[in-house]
Amino acid sequence: MTRIFRRTGVGGTALALLLTACQSMHSGNGGRDGMPVTMVSPAGSYLAGLVARDDRDLGAAATFFQIALEADPDNLNLARSTMIAAVSAGRMEDAVRLADRIVKADTRDPIGNLLLGVRALHADRPAEASGRFSVASRTRIYALLMPIASAWALYGDGRFDEAEGELRNLRENGPFAPFAHYHLALLNDAAGRREAAESAYSDALRQAGPAAMRLVEAYGSFLERTGRIGDAEKLYRDVIGRQGDAPPIEAALARLLAGQPSKPLVTTAIGGVAEAFYGAASALVRDEDGDAGLLFDRFALYADPQFDVARLLLGERLERLKRYEDAVEVYRGIGDRSIFASSAGLRHAWALHQLKRDDEAVTILRKTAALDGSDPEAFMTLGDILRSGDRYAEAAEEYGRAIERVGQPEERHWTLFYARGIALERAKQWPQAEADFLKALELRPDQPLVLNYLGYSWIEQGLHLQRARQMVERAVSLRPNDGYIVDSLGWALYRLGHYAEAVTHLERAVELKPVDPTINDHLGDAYWKVGRHNEARFQWQRALAMKPDADQVARIKAKLESGLVENAADRPLVPVKNGG
């Protein structure tokens, strides 16, 4: 049974519901794997589909709804749920077959008509596509999408004036005006109507602003193709200066400087429809918009399977839904020559890391780093993944490569020095680690994570005690509800022999992080020092039940057996020379 359901992508919770819905088990006829064939009630399949959908197990939801629909083929609502689940799972051909059935029963169904319209465009039947888009419901988000899709289908059918009319009418709708101006610009640009395109691009930029990357990319291309190379370069440089991370604009600038020609973003009806879907998906980036955004991500790729920016957005959305296996498959579709190859490589590796497939993630990152040896991001992500696997010396080397590529560090680079400092400290290379923590504080003087880590480390080593305590106290004042930082202050006070004060802060730390074994262990030690021995043993027992690291287990067990036996390492610290 397990092999069957792994093959179909069925999730654990939904599988349990399916099994409880079984009515009977036939013993004579085996399935493909030689397993008995299980008969499932339609209601059980539908219930399992609902649970799978809520769990974001997209493939399982589509499978279960399809099973239920086969038993109740005339149920229009169930057919719609199955179609939407199929689109969300990327099973577009299954969804199109269902759309044919649904639209026959409800000619205005928006999703069904979008699917059939895109199919018609792929088959070079723009008039049919225009008809689909014109009759479909135009409520909610479809009040934006249908006019744009219809305009592009009309353009594909050679009916430019009607296409432009659709967008001009949409322009009068306040919230949709930026989209209307953008697509008016693309439409006129594709038709070679330069003056009208220039006007629409200017209107779109005025309303949407330079943060709209696709708009900037489209207008920059237009400027290049109309001979305004200097204006295009200025546009690209201004956006890169403001945004920092803008791969398509950086690629456009590099291409321009290399003297390579530019191409318009959209030249065909199907390309314009894909752009409309991508725009809708981009606008729906919040978690509460996840279902609709995912739907339009899939539509954009159905319209244009080579639409890499839409593929990247889909992968990131799947990650937010914690569908890491699905995200990995999506990222694999972005080739090494894509301008999004580096971004996809980073996301691909991180999704593999979430699946605990770090060796694969490291391989992907090394390949990504080779694509652009000047980009520090791949090396930093590689360091993060290696550090999470306790490969501290290797991590420090990768962080070092990232730092080399930064050049002159800026304030935002404090994270690189902080991360390398942690890796070096764990690799027992303290002098180098200390230098990195100090550099991080030089770049961001009041950063609480760095103040906490360096202050705590100094106290543990008996160094710079007065300054170290002030640093940890400052970190707590900046992050008073961070249990780990509050624990650092409590433990610092403990190590300095201020046991009553330590108890106060460690109790607060346990309130903030009640299931951390180290914090509970620290509180137990502090209780012992102030004579609260029963409470100390209770905290140690709690710490032991929380599965601490192996090296902690023996120490905690010894304390439970014999109490806290004072030794040289446990006595209050005495300030060392130059220790403040």
N, C-alpha and C positions, 0 to 999 in steps of 0.2 A: 504493500500500500504506500509506504513512504516514497518509493522511487516514482510511482505514478504521480503523486502530488507535487513532488519536487519538479518534475518535468513540466507541469502545467503552471508552476509559479504560485501555488496556493499557500497562503500564509497560515501560521499556527492557529490563531484564534478562529479564523474562518473554517479551517479544516476540522477543528473540534466541533463546531456547530454542524458542519456537514455530516459528520459521523453520527451525531446524536439524532439527525433527521433521517437516518437510514430506515427504510421500511422492511427490507428483506435482503438476504444475501443468497444469490444463486450459486450453487455448488458445481454445476455441470460445465458451463461455458466460461472459460478463462478469458481474461483481458490480454493485452499485448504482452504484459510482463508475466503471464501465467498466473495472475492473481484473479480471484473471483470477481465478478462484475457486481458492483454495488448499485442498488436502486435507491434513488434519493427523491424525496417528495419535492414538488415544485415550491411549496411554501418554505421548506428547509433550504433549498437552493437560493431562494430570494432573500431569506434572512441572512444566510452566509454571505451573499453578495453585499448586503447593506453593511454588515460588520467589516468585510474586507474593504469596502469603500471608505468607511470611517477610519480604518487603520491605514489608509493610503496604499493598500496592496492592490494596485491598479489592475494588474493582469488577473489576479484572482477574482476581483469584482466583475470584470468582463466575462470571465469563464462562468461564474455562478449565475449571473443574470441571463446569459445565453442558455444555460441549462433550463432555467425557469421558463424562459420565453418559448423554448421548444415544446414545453408542455401546455403553454397558454399563448399560442401564436397571435391571437386577435386582441391581446391586451396592449392597447396603444401606449399607455403610460409605462408599462414594463419595457416595451420596445424602445421608447425614448431613453429610459435609464440604461438599457443595454447599449444603445448607440453612443451615448455620452461616455459610458465606461470604456467602450472600445476606442473612442477618440483619445481619451485620457491615457490609455495604455499604449497608444501609437499603432493600434490595429486598424488602419484607415480603410483597407479594403472591406473588412467586416462591417465597419461603420457605414460605408457607402451602400453596401447591400441592404442594410437596415434602413438607410435613408430612402431608398426607392420605395420600400413598403410604407414608411411613415408618411411620406409626402402624398402618396395616393389617398391616404385617409385624412390628412390635414395639409392642404396645399400651402398653408402659410407657415409651416414649421420652420423656424429660422435656421437651426443647425442642419436639418436635413437639406434645406435649399442651399446653404453654403457648401455643403459637401458635394451636392450634385452640380452646383455651378462651377466649382473648381474642377470637377471631373470633366465638365464640358469644355472648359478652357484648355485643359491638357489635351483634349481631343480636337482642338482647333474649331470649336463650335461656340464662338463668342455670343451669337444671337441667342442661343439656348441659355447660356450663362446669364445674359442680361435679363431674360425672362424669369429665370429662377430668382435672381436678386430683387427684381421689381415686385414680385408678388409676395415675397416673404414678409413676415411680421417685422415692424420697425420700432419695437418697444425696447426700453432699457439700452443696453450697449449696442443693440442692433440698429438703433436710430442713428448711430454713427457709422457702423460697419456697412450696412446695406447700401446707403448712397455712394460710399467710396467704392465698394465692390462693383456696384452697378455702373459707376462712371468708367471704371477701367474696362469692364466688359463692353460697354458702348464704344470706348476708344478702340478696342480690339476689333469691333465690328465696323470700324470706319465712320462712326457717327460722333465726330468730335464735338460739335456744338451741343448735342444732347448730353454728352459726358461732362462738358464744362458746366452746363446748366445744373446738373445734379450737385456739383461741388459748390457752385455759387449759392444755391439754395441752402446747402448745409452751412455755408459760411455765416448765414444770418443767425444761426443757433449759437448763442454766446459760448457755452462750454466747449463746443466742437469747432469753434472758429480756427484755432491753431492747426488742427488736423486738416481742415478744409483748405486753408492757405498752403499748407505743405504739399498736399496732393494736387492742388491746382498748379503749383510750381513744377512738380514732377511730371504732371500730365503735359503741360506746355513745353517743358524741356524735352520730353520724349518726342513731341510733335515738331520740334524745331522752331517753336514760336518764342524767340529769345526775349523780346520786350515784355510779353505777358509773363514769362517765366521769371524774369528779373523782378518785376513788380510783386509777384506772389512770394518769391523767396524773401524779399525785403519785409513784406507784411508778416510772414511766418517768423522770421528772426526777431522782429520787433515784439511779437506776442510771446513766443516760446523762449527766447533768449539763447545765448551761445552754449548753454549747458546741454542743449538738445543735440547729441552727437551725430545722429543720422542726418539731421537738418544741416549741420555744419559741413558734414562730409559731402552731402549733395550739392550745397551751394558752392563749396570750394571747388568741386569738380566742374560746376557750371562756369565759375570764374576762369578756371584754367582753359576750358574749351572755347571760351569767348575771348581769349588773348589777354586776360587781366591777371597775369602770373604774379605780379607783385602784390595785388590785392589778396589773391589766394594764399600766398605765403604769409602775409600779415595775419589773415584770419586764422590760419593753422597755428601760428606761433602764439597768438593771443590766447587761444583756447588751451593749448598745452601749458602755457604759463599759469593759467587760472586753475585748470583741472588737475594737472600733474599726471595722472594715470589716464591716458586716452589713446589706446592702441590704434584704432582706425585713423585717428587724426595724425598720430606720429608716423604711421605707415604712409599716409597721403603726403605728408611733408617730405619724407625720405624719397618717395617716388618723384615728387616735383623737383627736388634738388638734384636727382639723378637724371633729370631731363626726360623721364618716361611719360608718355601720354596718359591722360585721364579718361575714364569712361563714365557715362552717366550711371547713377545708381539703378534706375529703372528704365527699361526700353520696351517692355512688353506688357500686355494686359495681365498675364499671370504674375509677372513680377510686381506690378502695382498692387494686386490683391494680396500677395504675400507681404508686401510692405505694410498694408493696412492691418493685417492680422498681427504682425510684429508690433506695430504701434499700440494696438489694443492690449497685447500681452505685456508690453513695457509699462503701460499705464496702470496695470493691475499687479503691482509687485508686493503689496502688503500680504501678510499671512492670511488675513480674512478673505482675500481675493484669490486664494490659491487655486480653487477649482476652476474658476473662469479663466484665470491667467494661464493655467496649464492647458486648457482647451484651445486657447488661441495660439499658444506656443506650437501645439501640435498642428493646427491649421496652417500656420506659417510654413512649417516644414513640409506639409503635404503639398502646398502650392509650389514651394521651391526647396527641394531636398538639399541644395547646396548653400542654403542661407545660414552661414556659419554663426553670425551674431545671434540669430534666433535659436540655433542649437545650443550655444553657450548659455543663453538665458534659460532655456529649458533645463539644462543640466543643473544650473544653480537653483532653480525652483525645486527640482526633484531632491536636491540635497536638503533644502529647507524642510521638505516633507519627510526627510530621513529615509528616502528611497535611494540608498547609495548604489545598489547594484544597477538600478535603472539609470542613474546618473553616469556611472562608468560606461555603460553601453552608449549613451548619448555622446560623451566626450570622445569616445573612440572614432566617431564619425567625422571629427575635425582633423584634417590632414596637416602634415608638417609645413606645407606651403601657405597655409591660411594665415592671414594677419592676426588671427586669434589663436594661433598654435600655442604660443607661450601661455596665454591665459588659460586655455583649455588644459594644457599640461599640468599647471599648478592645481587646478580644480580636480582634474582626474586623479592626481596623486593624493590629494586630500580626501577624496571620496574613498580611495583604496585604503587609506590610513584609518578611516572610520570603520572599515570592514576588517581591520586588523590584518591587512595584507601589505605590511610595510616593505617587504623585499620588492614587491612589484612597484610600490609607490616610489621607492628609491631609484629603481630602474627608469621609471617614467621621468623623474626629476632630473636625473643625470642627462637623459636625452633632451629634455626641455632646456637645461642649462647650455647645452651645446648649440641650440638654435640661435641664441643671442648671448654670447659670452660676456657682454657688458651689463646685463641685467642682473641686479642682486637678488631679485625675488626668488628665483628658483633655488639659489644657494641658501637663502634664509629659510625657506620652507623645508629644504632638505635637512638643515640643522634642527629645525623644530621636530621633525619626524624622528631623526636619529636620537635626539635628546629624550623624546618620549619613550624610546626603547632602551634607555639607559646606556646608549653608545656615546658617552659624553666626550671622549677625546675626538672621535670622528665628527661629532656635532660641532665642537669648537673649531675644527678645521674648516668646515663649511661656512660657519658664521664669519670666519676670517676672510674667506673668499668673497663673501657678500660685502664685508667692510672695505675690502680692496677696491671693489667696483663702485662704491659710493663716492670715492674721492674725498672732497672736503665735507666732513660730517655736518649735518644741520640738526636743529632741535629734534625733528621727527625721527632721527636715527638713533635716539636713546635706546629704543627697543633692541637694536642689534647688539649694542655693547652690554646691555642688561642680560640678554639671552646668552651671549658668549660667556659673560661672567659666571652665570649659573653653571654652564657646561664645564668651564674650567674649575670652578669650586668643587663640583662633583667628581671631576677627574683628579682632584687633589693637587691642583696647580694654583695654590692660593695667591702668590704674588701677582701672577698675571690676571687672576680673577678680580682681585682688589683693584687693580689698575682699570679694568673695564667698568667696574661699578662706579668708581670715581669719575670716569669719563662720562658715563651715563648721567651722573648728577651734575656734571659740568654743563651738559647739554640741556637737561631738564632738572633744575636744582631742587624742586619741591615734589619730585615724583615719589608717591608713597610706597610703591612696590620696591623701588631701589633703596629708599631710606630704610625700609624694614629689613630687606635682605642683608644689606651691608651692616647695619647696626646690630642685627641679631648675630651675624657671623663674627663681628668684632667681640661681642660680649662672650660668645662661646669660647673664643680664644684668649680672653682676658686682655684684649687690646683696646686702647682709646675709650675707656669705659664711660667717662662722663659724656663725651661726644656721642658715643654709641647709644646711650640711654636717651639723650635728647633727640636723636634721629628717630628712634622707635616711637617715642612719645609724639613726635611730630607726625609720623605716619598714622598713628591712631587718631590724632585730631583731624587728619584729612580723610580717613576711612574708618569712622567709629563703629561701623556695622560689619566690618570685615573680620570674621572670626579668627582667621589665620594671623592677621596683624595684631589683633588684641591678644592672642596667645603669645606672640613674640614679646610684647611688653610684659605680660605676666611672667613669662619664663626669664626675661632679662632681670626683672626684680627678684625672682627666685635665686638666680645665679649670683646676684649682688647681696643676697642675704636678707632682703626685705620680704619675709615670708607672708606676713599678714596682708601687705599690699598686693603681693603676688596672688594670694587666694582670691581677692576681690576681682582682679582682672581675669584670672583663669576661669572663675565661675561665669563671668560674662562671656568669655570665649566659648565655653561649653554650651551656653544658651544659644549662641549664634551658630555654632557648628557641633550639634549634639552627637553626631555619629563619627567623629574623627578620633581614631585610637590614640594618636600622639597628644592631642589636646587633653583627652581624658586622663591619659597617663601623667601628664604634667600636673593636672589638678590633684591627682592622687598624691604625688610627691609633695606638693605644697600643703595639702591637708595633713600629711604625716608630720611635716616640720612644725606645724602649729598645734600638734597633739590630738588631732581629730583622726585617730587611727582607724576606727571602723569605717568612716566615710572614705578614707584613703583606700582601704581594701576594696570597697564597693566600686570606686572609680577604676582601680586596676583591673577588677573583674570585668567591668564594662569594656575597658580598652581591649582586653584579651578576646572578648566576644566579637569585637569589630574586625577581627582578622588583620592584625597589624603585620608589618614586615617581619620576615623571619628573624632578623637580628634583634627585634624588640621583644619577641615572644619569650626568649630565655630570661631577659632582664625582668620582665613583668612577673613571670612565674616565680623567680627568686624573691621578689618583693612580696608576693602573696604568701610565700612560705615563711620568710624570715623578717619581713618588714624592710624599711629603708635603712640599710646599713651604711653609715656615713663613711666615706673614704676620701682620699685626697681630691678626687675629681668632683666630689659633691659638695665640698666646703665652699663657703662664700668666696667669691673672687677678691683678690687683693690687687689694686691697680698696679700694673707693671710700669716700668720706666716710660715716660712720655705717654702714659695712658690717660691723662686728664684727671 
